[in-house]
Amino acid sequence: MVEPNLLHVPVLEWYDANARDLPWRAVDATPWGVLVSEIMLQQTPVVRVLPVWHEWMERWPTPKALAAEPPGEAVRHWGRLGYPRRALRLHACARAITEEHAGEVPSDHATLLALPGVGEYTAAAVASFAYGGRHAVLDTNVRRVFARAVGAEEYPPQATSAAERRLAEALLPELGAARWGVAVMELGALVCTARSPRCADCPIAHVCAWRLAGKPPHAGPARKGQTYAGTDRQCRGRLLAVLRAAHGPVPKEALDVVWDDAVQRERALDGLVADGLAEHLPDGTFRLPHG
């Protein structure tokens, strides 16, 4: 394995010169702001998250503020970020923080992991970025950088492996682990990208195992882009947009007109209700969740 210091110094120097100015990285960013950003950024690019994050933080600057509202308001203000169940998880998380932790986002990794909707990555990210804890933060960008720079592989495995976790832990510096984590993440987001890595601009290109091996192509199955048009996801999004725009119950007829395929439409609507993103009222109307 490459000597960790050969990675630490150039990556951190590159980050100092090239890091994006993002509000959840500011010195006055709150742990709650970091947590909201991390959940919003899952499978969603920064450019789409920024305006929604700002709106959320203005409306709900603390977990207590969000917990006081019905979950449907979180879904409403999630807007078009996609994967709206994340809004429900954030709302449930806010209630748990308010009721069980006196409204303060926990700093302990294990305690964070016990919150609703908080997985291994998010717990490590909040403990590290909000509180400076020494944790390996493994998102898609970090995993790709390590796969290439150390493993000589174009892409990491589909699911995070134990070997990746061991490698990430071994590469953690004794001091400044949080800054190292966000620096590698930024390198993967801006330079060591999935489709068109800019190796000429990479601060560790001279020690990158994948580049030195001649950039062998990925040996696994081809990675396919996600389709959206015509899917249940698109149908659900159209239905949810009607519910978000309304400030009261919506008659079924208003939902029927947004999608022609009745079978798919009913399946998508049933799925929204089952996922807690919509409520089917006794009079046959639908609304965002109030419970």
DORO-853870 format. One record per residue (C-alpha): residue in one letter; x, y, z. Coordinates in Angstrom, 1 decimal. Layout:
BEGIN
<node residuo="A" u="X" v="Y" w="Z"/>
...
***
This chain:
BEGIN
<node residuo="M" u="0.0" v="0.0" w="0.0"/>
<node residuo="V" u="1.2" v="3.5" w="-0.8"/>
<node residuo="E" u="2.6" v="5.4" w="2.2"/>
<node residuo="P" u="-0.3" v="7.3" w="3.7"/>
<node residuo="N" u="1.7" v="10.6" w="4.0"/>
<node residuo="L" u="2.2" v="10.5" w="0.2"/>
<node residuo="L" u="-1.6" v="10.9" w="-0.1"/>
<node residuo="H" u="-2.3" v="13.1" w="2.9"/>
<node residuo="V" u="-0.1" v="16.1" w="2.1"/>
<node residuo="P" u="-0.9" v="16.6" w="-1.6"/>
<node residuo="V" u="-4.7" v="15.9" w="-1.1"/>
<node residuo="L" u="-5.0" v="18.3" w="1.8"/>
<node residuo="E" u="-3.0" v="21.0" w="0.0"/>
<node residuo="W" u="-5.2" v="20.6" w="-3.1"/>
<node residuo="Y" u="-8.3" v="20.9" w="-0.9"/>
<node residuo="D" u="-7.1" v="24.1" w="0.7"/>
<node residuo="A" u="-6.8" v="25.6" w="-2.8"/>
<node residuo="N" u="-9.8" v="24.1" w="-4.5"/>
<node residuo="A" u="-12.6" v="23.4" w="-1.9"/>
<node residuo="R" u="-16.0" v="24.6" w="-2.8"/>
<node residuo="D" u="-17.5" v="27.2" w="-0.4"/>
<node residuo="L" u="-20.5" v="25.2" w="0.9"/>
<node residuo="P" u="-22.6" v="26.4" w="3.9"/>
<node residuo="W" u="-22.5" v="23.1" w="5.8"/>
<node residuo="R" u="-18.7" v="23.3" w="5.8"/>
<node residuo="A" u="-18.7" v="26.9" w="7.2"/>
<node residuo="V" u="-17.2" v="27.4" w="10.7"/>
<node residuo="D" u="-20.6" v="28.4" w="12.0"/>
<node residuo="A" u="-22.4" v="25.4" w="10.6"/>
<node residuo="T" u="-24.4" v="23.6" w="13.2"/>
<node residuo="P" u="-24.4" v="19.8" w="13.7"/>
<node residuo="W" u="-28.1" v="19.9" w="12.7"/>
<node residuo="G" u="-27.1" v="21.7" w="9.4"/>
<node residuo="V" u="-24.5" v="19.1" w="8.7"/>
<node residuo="L" u="-27.0" v="16.2" w="9.4"/>
<node residuo="V" u="-29.6" v="17.8" w="7.1"/>
<node residuo="S" u="-27.0" v="18.3" w="4.3"/>
<node residuo="E" u="-25.7" v="14.7" w="4.6"/>
<node residuo="I" u="-29.2" v="13.2" w="4.2"/>
<node residuo="M" u="-30.1" v="15.6" w="1.3"/>
<node residuo="L" u="-26.8" v="14.9" w="-0.5"/>
<node residuo="Q" u="-27.5" v="11.1" w="-0.7"/>
<node residuo="Q" u="-27.8" v="10.4" w="-4.4"/>
<node residuo="T" u="-28.4" v="14.1" w="-5.1"/>
<node residuo="P" u="-25.9" v="16.6" w="-6.5"/>
<node residuo="V" u="-24.9" v="19.7" w="-4.6"/>
<node residuo="V" u="-26.4" v="22.1" w="-7.1"/>
<node residuo="R" u="-29.9" v="20.7" w="-6.4"/>
<node residuo="V" u="-29.4" v="20.5" w="-2.6"/>
<node residuo="L" u="-28.2" v="24.0" w="-2.0"/>
<node residuo="P" u="-31.5" v="26.0" w="-2.4"/>
<node residuo="V" u="-33.5" v="23.4" w="-0.5"/>
<node residuo="W" u="-30.9" v="23.2" w="2.3"/>
<node residuo="H" u="-31.1" v="27.0" w="2.7"/>
<node residuo="E" u="-34.9" v="26.9" w="2.8"/>
<node residuo="W" u="-34.9" v="24.1" w="5.4"/>
<node residuo="M" u="-32.4" v="25.8" w="7.6"/>
<node residuo="E" u="-34.3" v="29.1" w="7.5"/>
<node residuo="R" u="-37.6" v="27.4" w="8.3"/>
<node residuo="W" u="-36.3" v="24.7" w="10.7"/>
<node residuo="P" u="-32.9" v="25.9" w="12.1"/>
<node residuo="T" u="-33.1" v="23.3" w="14.9"/>
<node residuo="P" u="-34.4" v="19.7" w="15.2"/>
<node residuo="K" u="-37.1" v="21.0" w="17.6"/>
<node residuo="A" u="-38.4" v="23.4" w="15.0"/>
<node residuo="L" u="-38.9" v="20.5" w="12.5"/>
<node residuo="A" u="-40.2" v="18.1" w="15.1"/>
<node residuo="A" u="-43.0" v="20.6" w="15.9"/>
<node residuo="E" u="-44.5" v="20.3" w="12.4"/>
<node residuo="P" u="-46.4" v="17.4" w="10.9"/>
<node residuo="P" u="-44.2" v="15.1" w="8.7"/>
<node residuo="G" u="-46.2" v="16.2" w="5.7"/>
<node residuo="E" u="-44.5" v="19.6" w="5.9"/>
<node residuo="A" u="-41.1" v="18.0" w="5.6"/>
<node residuo="V" u="-42.3" v="16.1" w="2.5"/>
<node residuo="R" u="-43.8" v="19.4" w="1.1"/>
<node residuo="H" u="-40.6" v="21.3" w="1.4"/>
<node residuo="W" u="-38.4" v="18.5" w="0.2"/>
<node residuo="G" u="-39.5" v="19.7" w="-3.2"/>
<node residuo="R" u="-38.0" v="17.9" w="-6.2"/>
<node residuo="L" u="-34.9" v="16.4" w="-4.5"/>
<node residuo="G" u="-36.2" v="12.9" w="-5.2"/>
<node residuo="Y" u="-36.3" v="9.9" w="-2.9"/>
<node residuo="P" u="-38.8" v="11.8" w="-0.6"/>
<node residuo="R" u="-38.7" v="9.1" w="2.1"/>
<node residuo="R" u="-35.5" v="10.9" w="3.2"/>
<node residuo="A" u="-37.8" v="13.8" w="4.3"/>
<node residuo="L" u="-39.7" v="11.5" w="6.5"/>
<node residuo="R" u="-36.5" v="10.0" w="8.0"/>
<node residuo="L" u="-35.2" v="13.5" w="8.7"/>
<node residuo="H" u="-38.5" v="14.4" w="10.4"/>
<node residuo="A" u="-38.4" v="11.2" w="12.5"/>
<node residuo="C" u="-34.8" v="11.9" w="13.3"/>
<node residuo="A" u="-35.7" v="15.5" w="14.5"/>
<node residuo="R" u="-38.3" v="14.1" w="16.8"/>
<node residuo="A" u="-35.9" v="11.5" w="18.3"/>
<node residuo="I" u="-33.3" v="14.2" w="18.8"/>
<node residuo="T" u="-35.8" v="16.5" w="20.4"/>
<node residuo="E" u="-37.4" v="13.9" w="22.7"/>
<node residuo="E" u="-34.3" v="11.8" w="23.5"/>
<node residuo="H" u="-31.3" v="14.2" w="23.3"/>
<node residuo="A" u="-32.7" v="17.5" w="24.5"/>
<node residuo="G" u="-32.7" v="18.9" w="21.0"/>
<node residuo="E" u="-29.0" v="18.4" w="20.5"/>
<node residuo="V" u="-27.6" v="16.3" w="17.7"/>
<node residuo="P" u="-25.5" v="13.6" w="19.4"/>
<node residuo="S" u="-21.7" v="13.6" w="18.8"/>
<node residuo="D" u="-21.2" v="9.9" w="19.6"/>
<node residuo="H" u="-21.1" v="7.7" w="16.5"/>
<node residuo="A" u="-23.0" v="4.8" w="18.1"/>
<node residuo="T" u="-25.7" v="7.2" w="19.4"/>
<node residuo="L" u="-26.0" v="8.8" w="16.0"/>
<node residuo="L" u="-26.3" v="5.3" w="14.4"/>
<node residuo="A" u="-29.3" v="4.6" w="16.6"/>
<node residuo="L" u="-31.3" v="7.6" w="15.2"/>
<node residuo="P" u="-34.1" v="6.9" w="12.7"/>
<node residuo="G" u="-32.8" v="6.9" w="9.1"/>
<node residuo="V" u="-29.1" v="7.3" w="10.1"/>
<node residuo="G" u="-26.8" v="4.7" w="8.6"/>
<node residuo="E" u="-23.1" v="4.0" w="8.9"/>
<node residuo="Y" u="-22.0" v="6.6" w="6.5"/>
<node residuo="T" u="-24.2" v="9.4" w="7.8"/>
<node residuo="A" u="-23.3" v="8.7" w="11.5"/>
<node residuo="A" u="-19.6" v="8.8" w="10.6"/>
<node residuo="A" u="-20.0" v="11.9" w="8.5"/>
<node residuo="V" u="-21.8" v="13.9" w="11.2"/>
<node residuo="A" u="-19.5" v="12.7" w="14.0"/>
<node residuo="S" u="-16.5" v="13.6" w="11.9"/>
<node residuo="F" u="-17.6" v="16.8" w="10.0"/>
<node residuo="A" u="-19.7" v="18.3" w="12.8"/>
<node residuo="Y" u="-17.7" v="17.3" w="15.8"/>
<node residuo="G" u="-14.2" v="16.5" w="14.5"/>
<node residuo="G" u="-14.3" v="12.8" w="15.4"/>
<node residuo="R" u="-11.8" v="10.4" w="14.0"/>
<node residuo="H" u="-14.0" v="8.2" w="11.7"/>
<node residuo="A" u="-13.6" v="6.8" w="8.2"/>
<node residuo="V" u="-16.2" v="8.5" w="6.0"/>
<node residuo="L" u="-16.9" v="6.3" w="3.0"/>
<node residuo="D" u="-19.2" v="7.8" w="0.4"/>
<node residuo="T" u="-19.2" v="6.9" w="-3.3"/>
<node residuo="N" u="-16.6" v="9.5" w="-4.1"/>
<node residuo="V" u="-14.2" v="8.5" w="-1.3"/>
<node residuo="R" u="-14.5" v="4.8" w="-2.2"/>
<node residuo="R" u="-13.8" v="5.6" w="-5.9"/>
<node residuo="V" u="-10.6" v="7.6" w="-5.0"/>
<node residuo="F" u="-9.3" v="4.8" w="-2.8"/>
<node residuo="A" u="-10.2" v="2.1" w="-5.3"/>
<node residuo="R" u="-8.1" v="3.9" w="-7.9"/>
<node residuo="A" u="-5.3" v="5.4" w="-5.9"/>
<node residuo="V" u="-4.6" v="2.3" w="-3.8"/>
<node residuo="G" u="-6.4" v="-0.7" w="-5.3"/>
<node residuo="A" u="-5.7" v="0.0" w="-9.0"/>
<node residuo="E" u="-9.4" v="-0.6" w="-9.8"/>
<node residuo="E" u="-11.5" v="1.8" w="-11.8"/>
<node residuo="Y" u="-14.5" v="1.4" w="-9.6"/>
<node residuo="P" u="-15.1" v="0.1" w="-6.1"/>
<node residuo="P" u="-17.4" v="-2.9" w="-5.4"/>
<node residuo="Q" u="-21.2" v="-2.2" w="-5.6"/>
<node residuo="A" u="-21.5" v="-2.6" w="-1.8"/>
<node residuo="T" u="-19.0" v="-1.3" w="0.7"/>
<node residuo="S" u="-16.7" v="-4.2" w="1.8"/>
<node residuo="A" u="-14.9" v="-4.9" w="5.0"/>
<node residuo="A" u="-11.6" v="-4.5" w="3.1"/>
<node residuo="E" u="-12.6" v="-1.0" w="2.1"/>
<node residuo="R" u="-13.4" v="-0.1" w="5.7"/>
<node residuo="R" u="-10.0" v="-1.5" w="6.8"/>
<node residuo="L" u="-8.2" v="0.5" w="4.1"/>
<node residuo="A" u="-10.1" v="3.7" w="5.0"/>
<node residuo="E" u="-9.2" v="3.2" w="8.7"/>
<node residuo="A" u="-5.5" v="2.6" w="7.8"/>
<node residuo="L" u="-5.4" v="5.8" w="5.8"/>
<node residuo="L" u="-6.9" v="8.0" w="8.5"/>
<node residuo="P" u="-4.3" v="10.5" w="9.8"/>
<node residuo="E" u="-3.8" v="10.7" w="13.6"/>
<node residuo="L" u="-4.7" v="14.4" w="13.5"/>
<node residuo="G" u="-7.1" v="16.2" w="11.2"/>
<node residuo="A" u="-9.1" v="13.1" w="10.2"/>
<node residuo="A" u="-12.3" v="15.1" w="9.5"/>
<node residuo="R" u="-10.5" v="17.5" w="7.1"/>
<node residuo="W" u="-8.9" v="14.5" w="5.4"/>
<node residuo="G" u="-12.3" v="12.9" w="4.9"/>
<node residuo="V" u="-13.9" v="15.9" w="3.4"/>
<node residuo="A" u="-10.8" v="16.5" w="1.2"/>
<node residuo="V" u="-10.9" v="13.1" w="-0.3"/>
<node residuo="M" u="-14.6" v="13.4" w="-0.8"/>
<node residuo="E" u="-14.1" v="16.7" w="-2.7"/>
<node residuo="L" u="-11.3" v="15.2" w="-4.8"/>
<node residuo="G" u="-13.7" v="12.4" w="-5.9"/>
<node residuo="A" u="-16.5" v="14.9" w="-6.6"/>
<node residuo="L" u="-14.4" v="17.4" w="-8.7"/>
<node residuo="V" u="-11.5" v="15.5" w="-10.2"/>
<node residuo="C" u="-11.6" v="11.7" w="-9.7"/>
<node residuo="T" u="-15.1" v="11.5" w="-11.2"/>
<node residuo="A" u="-16.8" v="8.4" w="-12.2"/>
<node residuo="R" u="-17.1" v="8.9" w="-16.0"/>
<node residuo="S" u="-14.3" v="11.4" w="-16.9"/>
<node residuo="P" u="-11.5" v="11.6" w="-14.3"/>
<node residuo="R" u="-9.2" v="14.6" w="-14.8"/>
<node residuo="C" u="-6.0" v="12.8" w="-14.0"/>
<node residuo="A" u="-3.9" v="15.8" w="-15.2"/>
<node residuo="D" u="-5.4" v="17.9" w="-12.4"/>
<node residuo="C" u="-5.1" v="15.2" w="-9.7"/>
<node residuo="P" u="-2.6" v="15.9" w="-6.8"/>
<node residuo="I" u="-1.9" v="12.2" w="-6.3"/>
<node residuo="A" u="-1.7" v="11.1" w="-10.0"/>
<node residuo="H" u="2.0" v="10.4" w="-9.5"/>
<node residuo="V" u="1.2" v="7.7" w="-7.0"/>
<node residuo="C" u="-2.2" v="6.5" w="-8.2"/>
<node residuo="A" u="-2.0" v="2.7" w="-8.7"/>
<node residuo="W" u="-4.8" v="2.7" w="-11.3"/>
<node residuo="R" u="-3.1" v="5.4" w="-13.5"/>
<node residuo="L" u="0.4" v="3.7" w="-13.1"/>
<node residuo="A" u="-1.2" v="0.4" w="-14.2"/>
<node residuo="G" u="-2.4" v="2.0" w="-17.4"/>
<node residuo="K" u="-6.0" v="2.6" w="-16.2"/>
<node residuo="P" u="-7.3" v="-0.9" w="-16.7"/>
<node residuo="P" u="-11.1" v="-0.9" w="-17.4"/>
<node residuo="H" u="-13.6" v="-2.1" w="-14.8"/>
<node residuo="A" u="-13.6" v="-5.9" w="-14.8"/>
<node residuo="G" u="-17.2" v="-6.3" w="-13.5"/>
<node residuo="P" u="-20.5" v="-5.9" w="-15.2"/>
<node residuo="A" u="-21.2" v="-2.7" w="-17.0"/>
<node residuo="R" u="-22.6" v="0.1" w="-14.8"/>
<node residuo="K" u="-25.9" v="1.2" w="-16.2"/>
<node residuo="G" u="-27.4" v="4.7" w="-15.8"/>
<node residuo="Q" u="-30.8" v="4.8" w="-14.0"/>
<node residuo="T" u="-33.8" v="5.4" w="-16.2"/>
<node residuo="Y" u="-36.6" v="7.6" w="-15.0"/>
<node residuo="A" u="-39.1" v="8.4" w="-17.7"/>
<node residuo="G" u="-42.1" v="6.2" w="-17.6"/>
<node residuo="T" u="-41.1" v="4.5" w="-14.3"/>
<node residuo="D" u="-43.1" v="4.2" w="-11.1"/>
<node residuo="R" u="-40.7" v="6.7" w="-9.6"/>
<node residuo="Q" u="-41.8" v="9.3" w="-12.1"/>
<node residuo="C" u="-45.4" v="8.5" w="-11.5"/>
<node residuo="R" u="-45.0" v="8.8" w="-7.8"/>
<node residuo="G" u="-43.3" v="12.1" w="-8.3"/>
<node residuo="R" u="-46.2" v="13.5" w="-10.3"/>
<node residuo="L" u="-48.7" v="12.3" w="-7.7"/>
<node residuo="L" u="-46.7" v="13.7" w="-4.8"/>
<node residuo="A" u="-46.3" v="17.1" w="-6.6"/>
<node residuo="V" u="-50.1" v="17.4" w="-6.6"/>
<node residuo="L" u="-50.2" v="16.6" w="-2.9"/>
<node residuo="R" u="-47.4" v="19.0" w="-2.1"/>
<node residuo="A" u="-49.0" v="21.9" w="-4.0"/>
<node residuo="A" u="-52.3" v="21.4" w="-2.1"/>
<node residuo="H" u="-52.8" v="22.7" w="1.5"/>
<node residuo="G" u="-55.7" v="20.3" w="2.2"/>
<node residuo="P" u="-57.1" v="17.0" w="1.1"/>
<node residuo="V" u="-57.0" v="16.3" w="-2.7"/>
<node residuo="P" u="-59.8" v="14.5" w="-4.5"/>
<node residuo="K" u="-58.9" v="11.3" w="-6.3"/>
<node residuo="E" u="-59.9" v="12.9" w="-9.6"/>
<node residuo="A" u="-57.1" v="15.5" w="-9.3"/>
<node residuo="L" u="-54.6" v="12.7" w="-9.0"/>
<node residuo="D" u="-56.0" v="10.6" w="-11.8"/>
<node residuo="V" u="-55.3" v="13.2" w="-14.4"/>
<node residuo="V" u="-51.5" v="13.3" w="-13.9"/>
<node residuo="W" u="-50.8" v="9.8" w="-15.2"/>
<node residuo="D" u="-52.6" v="7.9" w="-18.1"/>
<node residuo="D" u="-51.7" v="4.3" w="-17.1"/>
<node residuo="A" u="-54.4" v="3.6" w="-14.4"/>
<node residuo="V" u="-52.7" v="0.3" w="-13.2"/>
<node residuo="Q" u="-49.3" v="2.0" w="-12.7"/>
<node residuo="R" u="-51.0" v="5.1" w="-11.2"/>
<node residuo="E" u="-52.9" v="3.0" w="-8.6"/>
<node residuo="R" u="-49.8" v="1.0" w="-7.8"/>
<node residuo="A" u="-47.7" v="4.2" w="-7.3"/>
<node residuo="L" u="-50.5" v="5.8" w="-5.2"/>
<node residuo="D" u="-50.7" v="2.7" w="-3.0"/>
<node residuo="G" u="-47.0" v="2.8" w="-2.6"/>
<node residuo="L" u="-47.0" v="6.4" w="-1.4"/>
<node residuo="V" u="-49.6" v="5.5" w="1.2"/>
<node residuo="A" u="-47.6" v="2.4" w="2.2"/>
<node residuo="D" u="-44.4" v="4.4" w="2.5"/>
<node residuo="G" u="-46.1" v="7.0" w="4.8"/>
<node residuo="L" u="-45.7" v="9.7" w="2.2"/>
<node residuo="A" u="-49.5" v="10.1" w="1.7"/>
<node residuo="E" u="-52.7" v="9.4" w="3.7"/>
<node residuo="H" u="-55.9" v="8.0" w="2.3"/>
<node residuo="L" u="-58.7" v="9.6" w="4.2"/>
<node residuo="P" u="-62.1" v="7.9" w="4.8"/>
<node residuo="D" u="-63.9" v="10.2" w="2.4"/>
<node residuo="G" u="-61.6" v="9.0" w="-0.5"/>
<node residuo="T" u="-59.4" v="12.0" w="-0.6"/>
<node residuo="F" u="-55.6" v="12.0" w="-0.1"/>
<node residuo="R" u="-53.2" v="14.4" w="1.7"/>
<node residuo="L" u="-49.6" v="14.6" w="2.9"/>
<node residuo="P" u="-49.1" v="12.8" w="6.3"/>
<node residuo="H" u="-50.2" v="14.6" w="9.4"/>
<node residuo="G" u="-49.3" v="12.0" w="12.0"/>
***
